[in-house]
């Protein structure tokens, strides 16, 4: 059964334009499923799906006779008398395909839909050859609303930025949110029936990332060092990125650690969050905070505290809503998240009145009028906060 993702409507609409449609995101977020459903839903059924993990498909794009590539499309069933649609899955495995796509688009108006696991790679692959003739869509692990959809659980979106704690929705959905925090939002993991299956799938996703993405997209000599750094970072979600400290702990040079972390970001494993400030220079100087793309994946690499799991999960929920930053004073006091430079958000597992007092003071210091506490559990008496499960 196909469960629609939130980007699907826009993705389908763009796939019916003559421009190149690009879908990128972390491995195993559902890109192949989405593109295969897309081909079924398009009015034009003169389409072809090609998995570039297959060596024979990759070889097709290694040749310089681009007309021969078009002839191969026809030999595989496409009609030469109708507009053609070709979907290329895992395009980063065929680095010569960009020039072929440009030629076939220019000379034969072939519509291409491509996927890949690295935003940096695909953006640079197309940066010059198809400038202005492509649109990039990013597919992340499921947000909590999509997670509930995959579970076939009904929900009604509410304005979590206002009002008091929603007891009825908490009682109905909190067990699902706890599962979401623990195992994350990779589609296969969400659909797996047992905890052991979920853990095995998460281990397999991380293994695939190391054995396929790292080896195919990077020229690093030892992927064991990258894996060791990933484990080290997983235990520091929600913390500031201190390159010198990481370099000392893992025994690698600071430039090497910087390059590794940049690669993790380009391939969606982690996100680093800038500080909120009205001074661009200060934003550059301040350390960035780090979060993993999926809390379930982070949990396979390190033993995260309950608070770290919650903060990492909430970050990913908010990142699907808008731009996320954080705020910090020299004293060490922080606001966990600033959403769209307009809303100060503090994550507390079980909020109390003092948390609101502290957030009000910090928001005033940051010059932000709007603020919101977000909690994981129901507080015995205090209700002036949003339940995290309502951030859909």
C-alpha angles and dihedrals in degrees: 000000000000118000112196120236122219093250093050098093093054091040092054092047093052092046087066092059124086091244124101111266113213124194118188136168147119116318115274096017090124104268095139093048091049095049093047091051089047091058089053092050099046115104089224106070095181088107141132130202118208124186107208091199083080111088094219091057091048091050090057091065095045092073120090096217098093092180088062088057090056090048088053090054089054092047088054092057109278117135114238090207096061133057108277127225119196124185116200115195120203094009094177087075090065105050093174093060097087095072091046091051091051092050095047092045092049098043104030105020091235111173113228128199112186137182134197143163099235125065092193093052096048095043091052094041089060100029097106107013096054103021109163093004102087141057124209122216121190122214116199131181112286119291114223094266091053089045090057090047090054088050089049090237117148120232138169118219113233134187099267091181091072140039133029135300111304103228097179095053091043092054091047101043109022094098089056091048091052089053089048091053094048101043104020131216111296103136097232091048092050091052096045112109103214134047091236090055090050092051092047091051093050091051089049092050091053091046091052090050091054098040099040112021098038094044096044100040105033137053095211111143098219122032089187088075091053091050091049090051091048089055091048092050093047089062089054103051111148091024130110119267108247106182096189092052092047090048091054095046096049098035097238131120119267093245089053092051089048091052092047093050091048089053091050089055094047090053094046098246093122140009126210118210124213126225119259110246138138089226115082091200092054091049090057093049097047119087118252123234120235132224133174121240091238131019093213090057092047089051090059091056101043143006101259120198118242090253093050091050091052095046093048091049093048091048091057091048092051093044088063089054101049148312114324127207134156133227128221139176127210087251089068096251113135146184106225097218140008110197117208090338087284112077127055111210130189121192114215123167092217109010123212134186093266090060089059092048091051093047091049090053094047094046089053089052090052092048093242118138099192122068140166137187114216121197138191099206136036113265116225095235111354116088106164096109142073125256109240091229089068091065095096 
